Amino acid sequence: MMLVLLITVLMAGAVVAVLAGEWNRNFPRWIALVACVIGLLLVITLWAGTGHSVADSQWLMDYRKEWIPSFGITFHLAVDGLSLLLLALTFFLGVLAVLCSWDEIRERTGFYYFNLLWILAGVAGVFMAMDLFLFYFFWEVMLIPMYFLIGIWGSENRVYAAYKFFIFTQASGLLMFLAILGLYFIHGRDTGTYTFGYFELVNTVIPFKTAFWLMSGFMIAFAVKLPVFPFHTWLPDAHGEAPTAGSLILAGLLLKTGAYGMLRFVVPLFPEAVKEMAVPAMVLGVVGVIYGAVMAYSQTDLKRLVAFTSVSHMGFVITGIFALNELALQGVVMQLVTHALSTGALFLMAGMIKERLHTRDIEQMGGLWSPMPRMGSVGLVFAMASLGLPGLGNFVAEFLILLGVFQAQAWITVAAASGLIFSAVYSLRIVGKIFLGPRKTMETVPDFSPREMLIMAALTVSVVWLGLFPQPVIDTAKPAITELVRFMDVQNTASHDQSYVK
């Protein structure tokens, strides 16, 4: 029941928060903080309790209950090393999202924290759902609250950004649902058992052309969420207009659901189609790496600049996934975690700077290191993390991805590695434009408050720890990654044998 409790504590906290907001506008933030802390403690307890078995078996905990048996729908949650890491990331960033909203959100606080907690509940459900109908349900649970978060508490163009986010993600999600239904009916026709269960559907035999179209439905939904070039256009607008916590959750969690979906569903369900489209997908990833970096350098709006860095970093993720070897996939998992921390920190700093200067235009900043030395030091750390400096988590992730991609397609590695040069350019531009050079404003600009310092210290320690001691993360995800690679090898061998017989 612990897996159910992880979702329940967030949903129940959301309901209590919105009710408490009618009495006092400060109550909801405390309720949200307590709910996220309880969830984080539960994940830590789960991790500690299964630590001895992480290296021995893929699935660590499983909960199954009949939901709508007449349609083959079950309430099935399960956790392996990959989902355990992402759950820990979800609740850790959830705590930071509540803390960074502490003084920023002053209106309709009950409804704000209701939406924030429901987004986290949807993300946690996505990372645990082993029934495809249930997975789609949680996928949609993430969508509506984020729409409200951007549309109500965002910046000037929040309504446009919210509509664009909703249309992109809803339309692509409907394509995924059609693909799920197609898989459901094909499996039922072939076996006589109609089910949405992941472990049953993963063994479905599907003709190549049909598999390609079904895979496309899944891929478009996940590519939009990741986002993969050219499906990225909603991201800069959403990030630019979202409140600080919204940007943190978008960059740190919602983007990761796209990568998780590819690893959990696309590759195991459609191995032959994935192998056929591996090179085009890797090329799109490299295009995203370079395009995102170039666009980041050209931005003057700080939040849009950081948003385009996400497009670049997620290009490494899609490239690593379709390299289809263990080394690259280990790098992908590291990239999911380290990107959430480093880019999330940059979005938090962008929000803090906007709160002080009332602008996101980096051309109006400059010389802020002198009045804000602590922010300048932390900003330098995360700018260096973004460019992949050795000793920080992003370096380990990108290094592993490039090594794995080199084993698959050497020429793609050369093109992807050039993106590291562009990332150095935009990262140094962030530091130079904001913290160095002459002061452009003589207003009193306070440095980190104790609450802000606590948030940034947690992120700094995390990204340095992952850079120096990445092995715990790699070991935790290893069984899931090994099983994924083994599954691909088995399917490819079977496909080769069938072709030989024919």
N, C-alpha and C positions, 0 to 999 in steps of 0.2 A: 504493500500500500504506500510505501514511501514515494514511489514515482507519481502516484495520484496526488499525494500530499503536496508535492512540489508545485503542481498546477493549482490545486485547491487553495493553498495559502495565498497565492497571488490574486486569484479571482475573488476570494472572500475578503481579502484586504481591500480590493478595489471597491467592493460594495460598501464595506464599512466606511471607507474614506469618503465616498460621495455622500453618504448619510451624515457623517460627522461634519462635513463641510457646511451643512445647514446651521450648525450650532456655533462653530468657530473656524475661521479660515486657517488657523495654525494646526488644528488636529489632523487634517489629511496627510500632511507631510510626515508627521511622526508615525502615523499608521502605515504609510507606504514604506518608510524606512524600516520599521519593525518587520513588515512582511518580507522585504527583500533580504534582510539580515537572517531571518529564520530560514528562508530558502537557501541562502548561501551556506549556513551551518548544516542544513540537511544534506547538501551536495558534498560538503567536506566530510561529513559523517559517512555518507555512501562511499566516497572515494577511499577513505581510511578503512572502512569495513571490507572493501573488495580489493584492497591494494595487493594482497598476496595472490589473488587470482587473475589480476590484469594480464600478467604475462603467460598465463596458462590457458585461458579460454577467451573467446571473443565476447560472448554475451554474459554480462555480469548480473543483471537483474531483469526479471520479466514479469509482467502483470497482464492477464488476459481475462476479459469478462464479456459475455454475450451482450450485444447492444441491440441490433436489429437483425435477428437471425434469419428472418424470411428473405432478406436481401444479402445475406452473407457478410454483414457488417459487425465487426467486433471492436470493443474498446481495448485495444492491444497496445501496451507501452513496453518498450524494452530499452536497455542501455548497454552500450559497449564502450570501449575506450574513447572512440571518436566522439560519440554523443556526450560522454561524461565530461570531456574537456570543454565542449561547447556549452554544456549546462553550467559548469563552473564559471565560464566567461560571462554567461547570461546574467547570473545573479550578482557577480562581482561588478559588472557594468551597471546593473540595476541599482545597486547601492549608490554608486557614484552619480548616476542620473538623478536620483532623489536629492542627493547632497548638492549637486550643482543647480538644482531648481529651487533651493531653499529660500533664497531671497529674490530670485528672478521672477517667479510666478506669484502674483499678488491678487489676481482676479480669478474667480471661479475655480479655486484651488481644489475643491472636492472633485469636480468633474475632470480636472487636469490629471490628478493622480489616479483617478479611475481609469482613464485612457492609458496612462503610462504603465500601470500594473497589468492591464489586459493585453497590451502589446507584449510584455515580458511573458505572460502566461501563454500567448500564442506561439512565441518563439520557443519556449520550453516544450510545448506540445509538439511542434514541428520536429525538434531534435529527438523526441522519444517515440513518435507514432509509428507503429508497425502495421497499421491497416491503412490502405491508400485513401479510403473515404475519410477516415479520421485525420490523416495527414492533410488532406485538402480542407477539412473543417478548420484545423488550426492555422493553415495557410491564410484563410480568409479572416480568422480572428485577428491576425496581425494587421490586416489592411485597414479596416474601418477606424480603429482608434488612432492610427498614425495619420489618417486623413484629417480627423478632428484636431489632433495635436498641431499639425501644420496650419490648418485652415483657421483655427481660433487664436492660437498663441504665437503665430509666426510674425514675420516682418511685413513690410508694406505690400508686397505682391503675393501674400500668403494664399489667397483664394485661387489664383492662377496656378501656383505651384502645387497646391493640394489637389486640384482637379487633374492636373497633368500626372501626378503621382498615382492617383486613383485609376485613371483611364489606362495607363500603361500596365500597371500591375493587375488590375481586374481583367482586362482583355487577355493578357497572357495567361493568367490563372484559369480562365475559362477554357483556353486551348488545352491546358494540362488536364482539366477535368474531363474533357472529351477523350483525351488519350487514355485516361484511367478507365473510363467506361468501355472504350474499345478493348483494352486489355482484359477487363472483367468479362465481357461477352465472348471473346476468343477463348479464354481459359474455360469458361462454362460450357461452350460448344464442344470443346475437345475432351473435357474430363467429365462433364455432367455435374460438376460442382461449381456453383456461382459464388465467388468469394472475392473480397477486397484484400485478403490477407497477403502481406508481403512475402512470407516464406512459401506460400503456395504459388503466387504469381511469378516468382523469380525463376521457377522451373518451366514456365510455359514455352512451348515450342511455337515460334512465330515465323512465317515466311519473311524473307529479307525485306521485300518492298513494304509489306505491312509494318514490320518492325521499324523501318526507317521513318515512316509517317507518324507512328505512335511516339517514337523517340523525339521527333521534331516538336510534338506538342509539349512534352516535358522540357525539352531543351530551351524552347522559346521562353517559357515561364521562368526557368532558372537563369537564363542568360539576361533577361530583363532585370531580374532582382540582383544579379551579381554586381554590376551590370557589365555585359560584354559589348564592345564596340560592334555595331552601331546602335545598340539598344540602350545607350547610356544617357540619352538627352534629358530624361526626367531628373537625373540625379543632381546636377548642379543647381537647378531651380529649387528642388526640394531641400537640399542642404542650405542653400542661400537664404531661404525664407523660414526654415524650421527654427523653433527655440533651441537653445543649447543642448538640452537633454535629448530633443528629437534628433539632432545631428549626431550626437553620441550613439544613440541606439541605431540609427540608420547605418552609420559607418561600422559600428562595432558588432551589430547583431543581424539586422535585416539583410545586409549584403551577404553575410555568411550563410544564411539559409539557402541562397542560390547555389553556392559551392557545395554545401552539404547535400542538397537534392541531387546534384550530379554524381557525387560519390556514392550516395546511398541507393539511388533509384536508377539513374540513367545507365551507368556502367554495368551493374549486375543484371538489369532487366533486358538490355539490348546490347550485348557484348559484340556481336558481329557488326551491327550498324555503327557502334562507337569506333571500332577498329577502322572501318572504312572512312569515317569522317575525321579521324584523328589529326591528320596533317592540316586540312582546312581550318579546323578548330584552333590548332596551335598557331597558325598564321594569323587568325583573327586576334588571338591573345597577344601576339607580338605587335600587331598594329595598335591594339589598345595600350600596350606598354608605352610605345613611342608617342602616339597621338595624345594620350592623357598627360604625359610629361610636358610635351610642347604646349598644350593648351593651359596647363597649370602655370607655366612660365609667363604666358601672355595675359594672365588675369591681374586685375587691380583690386577686385573684391576678395578679401582674405578667405571668406568661407567658400566661395566658388573655386578659389585656387586650391584649397585643401580637398574639395570635392573632386577635382580633376586628378589629384594625386591618387585618389582611390581608384579611379578608372585605370590608371597606370599600374597600380599594385595588383588590382584584380586581374589584369592582363597576365601577370605571372601565374596567378592561380589557375586560370583556364588552360594556359600552356602546360603547366605541371600536371594537371589532371589528365590531359589527353596524351601525355608522354607514356602513361600506362605502365610505369615501373615503380618499384617500391621506393627508390631514392627520391624521385620527383614527388611522389605522393606524401612522403614524410615532410618534404619541404612545403607542400601545400598546406598540410595541417599546421605547421609552424607559422606559415604566412597568415593563416586565418586568425590565429591568436595574436601574433605580434602586430599585425596591421590594426586590429581592433584597439590595441593599447596605444600605439604611437599616433595613429590618425585620430582616434578618439581624444587623445590628449591635445592635439592641435586644434580640434574643434572646440574643446573646452577653453583653451586659451583665446581663440577667436571670440568666443562669447564673453569672456572676462574683459578683453580689450574693448569690445564694443560697448560694454556696460560702463567703462571708464571714459572712453573718448567719444561715444555716440556715433561711431562710424566704422565701416568695415573696409574703407578705402586705404590701401597700404601707402598710397602716394601722400596721404595726409598724416602718416605716422613718421617715425624716425627718432633716433636718439633716446629711445625709451629704456635703454639699459641703465642709464644713470638714476632715474627715479624708481625703477623697478628691477633691481639687480637679481632678485630671486626669480622673477618671471623670465628675465633674460637668460639666466643660467639653465632653467628648465626648458625654455623654448629652444635653446641651442641643443640640448640633449635630444629632444624629439625631432628636431630638424635633421640631426645627424642619424637618428634611427631611421628616418624616412629615406635617406639616401643610401642606407645600408652600411653604416660604419661598423667595422669589426668590433666585437665586444658587446654589441646590442642585438636584440632578438631578430630584427629584420635581416641582418647579414646572414645569420644561420639559415633562415628560411629561403632567401633568394639563392644562396650558395648551393643548397641541396637541390632546389628546383633546377638550376642551371646544370648541375652535374647529371641529374636524371634526364633532362631534355637532351643533353649531349649524347647520352646512350641511345636515344631514340632518333633524333635528327640533329646532327652537328651544326648544319647551316642555320637552323632556327635558333640555336643557342647563341651564335654570333650576333644575330639581329637582336635577340632579347637582351643580351649583355650590353648593347649600346644604350638601352634604356637606362642603365645605371648612371651613365654619363649625364643624361638629361635630368635624372632625379637629383644629382649633385648640384646642377645649375639652379633648379627651382628651389631646392632646400636652402642653399646659400642666399638666394634672393630673399627668401622669407626673413632670414636673420638680418641681412643687410638693410632691407627696407624698414623693418619694424624697430629693431633694437640698436642699430649702428647709425653713424652719420649725425648730422646736426639735428637738434630738436626742432620740430615743426609746430609744437604747441607748448605754451608756457603754463597751461593749466596744471593744477596739482593732481598728480596721478598716483594713487596709492598702490603699493605692492600687494602681494598675496595676503589675504586675510588668513587667520588660522584654519578656517574651514577649507578654503581653497588650497592652502598648503598641504593639508591632509590628503585631499583628492589627488593632487599632482605628485605627492610623495609616493602614494600607493602605486600610481602608474609608472613612475620612474623606477622604483624598486623592482616592479614586475618586468619591465622591458630589459633592465640590466641583468636581472636574474636569468631570464630566458636566453640572453646573449652569452652568459658565462656557463650556465648549467642547463642546457636544453634537453638533456637526456631523459629526465622524468616525463616530459611531454611526449617525446619520441617513443619512449617505452610504453606509455599508456595507450597511445594510438596504434602501436605496432601490430597487435593481433588483428585489428580491423583492417589495417592496410595490407597485411600479409594475406588475409583471407580474400580480399578484393583482387589482389594480383593473382593468387592461386586460382580463383574462380575464372578470371579472364584466360589464364593458361589452359585450364580444363576445357572451357568452351571453345577456344581456338583449336585445341587438339581434336575435339569432337567434330568440329566443322571441317577440319582438314581430312579426317577419316571418312566423313560422309562424302566429301568431294572425290576422294580417292576411289570409294566404292562405286560411285556413279560413273 
